[in-house]
């Protein structure tokens, strides 16, 4: 599968219009229903290639887009989510510089 191609599991006659937020592979047990004793085998069945990880991030992005950004009456939630996410990211990358400016009590 090259960039821009449909997943190999996608069949237009079976699945209908393509949805980038849907996984077209073989369904497996959802993570919320996995028992602790089955967790190792569940992770062993995951596809851990860079292409599969990029596909998972892409599906998550499109699910977020469909839920928050693309409805006809979208609210302010996606903007606050991006704001909080960017604030957290920049705090994390600048933490090393900011920790030297703490106020300590010396007594």
N, CA and C of each residue as an Amber inpcrd file, in Angstrom:
protein
   321
   0.8410000  -1.1710000   0.0000000   0.0000000   0.0000000   0.0000000
   0.8880000   1.2370000   0.0000000   0.7000000   2.0720000  -0.9730000
   1.4680000   3.3100000  -1.0750000   0.6830000   4.4520000  -0.4260000
   1.3050000   5.5880000  -0.3360000   0.6240000   6.7470000   0.2490000
  -0.5190000   7.1460000  -0.6750000  -1.6960000   7.3090000  -0.1090000
  -2.8660000   7.7050000  -0.8820000  -3.7180000   6.5470000  -1.3550000
  -3.2730000   5.3040000  -1.1790000  -4.0620000   4.1470000  -1.5820000
  -5.0140000   3.7450000  -0.4660000  -6.0650000   3.0140000  -0.8480000
  -6.9750000   2.4530000   0.1480000  -6.2940000   1.2750000   0.8400000
  -6.7210000   0.9450000   2.0510000  -6.1740000  -0.2470000   2.7020000
  -6.5230000  -1.4910000   1.8930000  -5.6650000  -2.5110000   1.9610000
  -5.8990000  -3.7130000   1.1540000  -7.1450000  -4.4620000   1.6060000
  -7.5710000  -4.2670000   2.8650000  -8.7660000  -4.9570000   3.3670000
 -10.0590000  -4.2870000   2.9180000  -9.9720000  -3.0820000   2.3670000
 -11.1600000  -2.3330000   1.9720000 -11.7190000  -2.8780000   0.6600000
 -13.0250000  -3.1720000   0.6600000 -13.7260000  -3.6480000  -0.5330000
 -14.9530000  -2.7580000  -0.7230000 -14.9970000  -1.9490000  -1.7880000
 -16.1210000  -1.0300000  -1.9620000 -17.4670000  -1.7340000  -2.0830000
 -17.4960000  -2.9450000  -2.6280000 -18.7590000  -3.6610000  -2.7780000
 -19.3080000  -4.1110000  -1.4200000 -18.4220000  -4.3560000  -0.4630000
 -18.8420000  -4.8260000   0.8610000 -19.0130000  -3.6550000   1.8290000
 -18.0550000  -2.7300000   1.8470000 -18.0100000  -1.6870000   2.8550000
 -18.7100000  -0.3950000   2.4520000 -18.9930000  -0.2010000   1.1910000
 -19.6170000   1.0480000   0.7630000 -18.5860000   2.1610000   0.6620000
 -19.0120000   3.4230000   0.8560000 -18.0670000   4.5350000   0.7310000
 -16.9400000   4.4240000   1.7470000 -15.7640000   4.8440000   1.3370000
 -14.5860000   4.7470000   2.2080000 -14.6940000   5.7440000   3.3490000
 -14.4050000   5.2930000   4.5540000 -14.3790000   6.1370000   5.7410000
 -12.9730000   6.0580000   6.3320000 -12.2210000   7.1720000   6.3440000
 -10.8450000   7.1080000   6.8550000 -10.7710000   6.8620000   8.3540000
 -11.8680000   6.9890000   9.0810000 -11.8550000   6.7850000  10.5230000
 -12.1650000   5.3450000  10.9100000 -12.3820000   4.4770000   9.9470000
 -12.7690000   3.0900000  10.2320000 -11.6090000   2.1410000   9.9450000
 -11.4740000   1.1190000  10.7850000 -10.4710000   0.0700000  10.5660000
 -11.1240000  -1.0390000   9.7600000 -10.5630000  -1.3730000   8.6160000
 -11.1430000  -2.3720000   7.7210000 -10.5330000  -3.7560000   7.8800000
  -9.6350000  -3.9280000   8.8200000  -9.0230000  -5.2340000   9.0420000
  -9.9460000  -6.1650000   9.8080000  -9.4130000  -7.3300000  10.1560000
 -10.1800000  -8.3280000  10.8890000 -10.4850000  -7.7970000  12.2930000
 -11.7630000  -7.8190000  12.7130000 -12.0800000  -7.3040000  14.0550000
 -11.5030000  -8.1880000  15.1540000 -11.1190000  -7.5580000  16.2420000
 -10.5510000  -8.2610000  17.3870000 -11.2720000  -7.7820000  18.6440000
 -10.9410000  -8.3770000  19.7660000 -11.5470000  -8.0000000  21.0300000
 -11.1880000  -6.5490000  21.3510000 -12.1700000  -5.6910000  21.6680000
 -11.8490000  -4.3090000  22.0520000 -10.9930000  -4.2850000  23.3140000
 -10.1360000  -3.2710000  23.4190000  -9.2000000  -3.1780000  24.5390000
  -9.9320000  -3.1570000  25.8770000 -11.0870000  -2.5320000  25.9480000
 -11.8300000  -2.4460000  27.1920000 -12.3880000  -3.7780000  27.6610000
 -12.4520000  -4.7680000  26.7740000 -12.9870000  -6.0750000  27.1380000
 -11.9120000  -7.1400000  27.3330000 -10.6510000  -6.7510000  27.2470000
  -9.5460000  -7.6990000  27.4110000  -9.2920000  -7.9160000  28.8960000
  -9.1890000  -9.1760000  29.2980000  -8.8650000  -9.5070000  30.6870000
  -7.3640000  -9.3910000  30.8950000  -6.9540000  -9.1770000  32.1340000
  -5.5300000  -9.0050000  32.4210000  -4.7100000 -10.2210000  32.0110000
  -5.2730000 -11.4270000  32.1450000  -4.5320000 -12.6250000  31.7650000
  -4.3550000 -12.7350000  30.2500000  -5.2130000 -12.0800000  29.4840000
  -5.1430000 -12.1390000  28.0190000  -4.4090000 -10.9480000  27.4140000
  -3.9150000 -10.0430000  28.2530000  -3.3260000  -8.8080000  27.7550000
  -2.0800000  -9.0440000  26.9050000  -1.2260000  -9.9660000  27.3060000
  -0.0070000 -10.2520000  26.5420000  -0.3030000 -10.7950000  25.1630000
  -1.2370000 -11.7290000  25.0710000  -1.5840000 -12.2710000  23.7510000
  -2.3070000 -11.2340000  22.9040000  -3.0740000 -10.3320000  23.5390000
  -3.7670000  -9.2890000  22.7860000  -2.7550000  -8.3300000  22.1610000
  -1.7280000  -7.9210000  22.9410000  -0.6710000  -7.0690000  22.3860000
   0.1400000  -7.8130000  21.3340000   0.2900000  -9.1160000  21.4730000
   1.0250000  -9.9060000  20.4850000   0.3240000  -9.9620000  19.1390000
  -1.0010000  -9.8240000  19.1300000  -1.7620000  -9.8380000  17.8750000
  -1.7710000  -8.4900000  17.1700000  -1.2610000  -7.4390000  17.8060000
  -1.2480000  -6.1110000  17.1840000  -0.1820000  -6.0540000  16.0930000
  -0.4590000  -5.3050000  15.0550000   0.5070000  -5.0510000  14.0020000
   1.3430000  -3.8480000  14.4400000   2.6460000  -4.0440000  14.6330000
   3.5010000  -3.0000000  15.1960000   4.4220000  -2.3590000  14.1580000
   4.0780000  -2.4560000  12.8990000   4.9000000  -1.8300000  11.8660000
   4.6750000  -0.3240000  11.8730000   5.6220000   0.4540000  11.3780000
   5.4240000   1.9090000  11.3220000   4.1910000   2.3010000  10.4960000
   3.9110000   1.5500000   9.4520000   2.7440000   1.8490000   8.6220000
   1.4460000   1.6220000   9.4110000   1.3900000   0.5720000  10.2240000
   0.1990000   0.3060000  11.0300000   0.0270000   1.3620000  12.1190000
   1.1230000   1.8000000  12.7180000   1.0440000   2.8390000  13.7450000
   0.5890000   4.1550000  13.1240000   1.1190000   4.4780000  11.9390000
   0.6790000   5.6940000  11.2480000  -0.7990000   5.5990000  10.8790000
  -1.2610000   4.4230000  10.4870000  -2.6760000   4.2360000  10.1820000
  -3.5540000   4.4140000  11.4010000  -3.0870000   3.9440000  12.5540000
  -3.8510000   4.1110000  13.7950000  -3.9550000   5.5850000  14.1730000
  -2.8540000   6.3210000  14.0410000  -2.9060000   7.7560000  14.3190000
  -3.8080000   8.4740000  13.3290000  -3.7760000   8.0680000  12.0700000
  -4.6390000   8.6740000  11.0580000  -6.1120000   8.4230000  11.3650000
  -6.4460000   7.1920000  11.7620000  -7.8430000   6.8930000  12.1150000
  -8.2810000   7.7000000  13.3380000  -7.3960000   7.8320000  14.3170000
  -7.7330000   8.6190000  15.5060000  -7.9490000  10.0840000  15.1330000
  -7.1110000  10.6040000  14.2520000  -7.2630000  11.9900000  13.7910000
  -8.6000000  12.1760000  13.0890000  -8.9740000  11.2760000  12.2050000
 -10.2310000  11.4180000  11.4770000 -11.4320000  11.2210000  12.3820000
 -11.3340000  10.3440000  13.3830000 -12.4370000  10.2070000  14.3370000
 -12.6250000  11.4930000  15.1200000 -11.5310000  12.1180000  15.5190000
 -11.6170000  13.3970000  16.2210000 -12.2080000  14.4660000  15.3120000
 -11.7650000  14.4860000  14.0580000 -12.2970000  15.4440000  13.0900000
 -13.8020000  15.2700000  12.9040000 -14.2360000  14.0310000  12.7200000
 -15.6600000  13.7800000  12.4920000 -16.4970000  14.1120000  13.7170000
 -15.9460000  13.9280000  14.9090000 -16.7230000  14.1620000  16.1300000
 -16.7680000  15.6280000  16.5210000 -15.6480000  16.3550000  16.3870000
 -15.5730000  17.7010000  16.9250000 -15.4970000  18.8070000  15.8770000
 -14.8110000  18.6030000  14.7750000 -14.5660000  19.7020000  13.8410000
 -15.5590000  19.7750000  12.6830000 -16.0570000  18.6510000  12.2240000
 -16.8460000  18.6610000  11.0030000 -18.3650000  18.6280000  11.1710000
 -18.9370000  18.5340000  12.3770000 -20.4000000  18.6190000  12.4770000
 -20.8880000  20.0030000  12.0510000 -22.1580000  20.0800000  11.6450000
 -22.7020000  21.3650000  11.2140000 -22.7250000  22.3780000  12.3450000
 -23.0070000  21.9080000  13.5510000 -23.0590000  22.8160000  14.6930000
 -21.9330000  22.4710000  15.6670000 -20.7140000  22.6400000  15.2190000
 -19.5610000  22.3580000  16.0800000 -19.4320000  23.4610000  17.1210000
 -19.1080000  23.0840000  18.3310000 -18.9630000  24.0480000  19.4200000
 -17.5230000  24.5160000  19.5520000 -17.1950000  24.9830000  20.7360000
 -15.8530000  25.4920000  20.9970000 -14.9320000  24.4180000  21.5630000
 -15.4450000  23.2050000  21.7780000 -14.6440000  22.1410000  22.3870000
 -13.3450000  21.8580000  21.6370000 -13.3410000  21.7420000  20.2880000
 -12.0630000  21.4210000  19.6320000 -11.0160000  22.5070000  19.8080000
 -11.4380000  23.7520000  19.8790000 -10.4670000  24.8370000  20.0480000
  -9.8570000  24.8060000  21.4460000 -10.6920000  24.5090000  22.4500000
 -10.1500000  24.3750000  23.8010000  -9.2680000  23.1340000  23.9220000
  -9.6120000  22.0570000  23.2250000  -8.7740000  20.8580000  23.2510000
  -7.4110000  21.1490000  22.6380000  -7.3810000  21.8510000  21.5130000
  -6.1080000  22.2180000  20.8960000  -5.3240000  23.1790000  21.7910000
  -6.0260000  24.1040000  22.4400000  -5.3680000  25.0570000  23.3310000
  -4.7110000  24.3440000  24.5120000  -5.4530000  23.4570000  25.1740000
  -4.9070000  22.7280000  26.3200000  -3.7790000  21.7930000  25.8720000
  -3.9530000  21.1450000  24.7200000  -2.9000000  20.2670000  24.2030000
  -1.6250000  21.0220000  23.8880000  -1.7490000  22.1900000  23.2560000
  -0.5470000  22.9630000  22.9340000   0.1050000  23.5300000  24.1970000
  -0.7160000  23.9650000  25.1750000  -0.1380000  24.4450000  26.4300000
   0.6270000  23.3380000  27.1420000   0.0650000  22.1320000  27.1660000
   0.7360000  21.0000000  27.8110000   2.0290000  20.6510000  27.0780000
   1.9810000  20.6460000  25.7570000   3.1720000  20.3240000  24.9610000
   4.2860000  21.3310000  25.2220000   3.9760000  22.6220000  25.1660000
   5.0180000  23.6340000  25.3510000   5.5120000  23.6860000  26.7940000
   4.6480000  23.3670000  27.7600000   5.1120000  23.2700000  29.1430000
   6.1120000  22.1220000  29.2770000   5.8000000  20.9960000  28.6380000
   6.6880000  19.8360000  28.7310000   8.0440000  20.1050000  28.0860000
   8.0490000  20.7700000  26.9300000   9.3510000  20.9960000  26.2780000
  10.1500000  22.1060000  26.9530000   9.4930000  22.9930000  27.7010000
  10.2080000  24.0750000  28.3800000  10.3970000  23.8270000  29.8730000
  10.0210000  22.6570000  30.3510000  10.1030000  22.3710000  31.7850000
  11.5360000  22.4750000  32.2960000  12.4900000  22.0190000  31.5220000
  13.8910000  22.0680000  31.9500000  14.3710000  23.4790000  32.2030000
  13.8790000  24.4520000  31.4530000  14.2670000  25.8480000  31.6470000
  13.5060000  26.4830000  32.8080000  12.2400000  26.0660000  32.9850000
  11.4070000  26.6940000  34.0060000  11.6910000  26.1760000  35.4080000
  12.2160000  24.9760000  35.5400000  12.3940000  24.4290000  36.8860000
  13.4780000  25.1580000  37.6640000  14.3320000  25.9150000  37.0000000
  15.3710000  26.6730000  37.6900000  14.8330000  27.9780000  38.2780000
  13.6120000  28.3410000  37.9630000  13.0270000  29.5990000  38.4410000
  12.0190000  29.3840000  39.5520000  12.0880000  28.2530000  40.2330000
  11.1690000  27.9830000  41.3290000  11.4790000  28.8580000  42.5260000
  10.4590000  29.1240000  43.3110000  10.6490000  29.8690000  44.5730000
  10.7640000  28.8460000  45.6970000  11.9120000  28.8410000  46.3720000
  12.1460000  27.9220000  47.4750000  12.1850000  28.6960000  48.7890000
  11.8130000  28.0020000  49.8380000  11.9990000  28.5610000  51.1780000
  13.3370000  28.0350000  51.6850000  14.1490000  28.9300000  52.1850000
  15.4920000  28.5470000  52.6240000  15.6010000  28.5000000  54.1480000
  14.5090000  28.4010000  54.8410000  14.5940000  28.3180000  56.2980000
  13.7740000  27.1840000  56.8110000
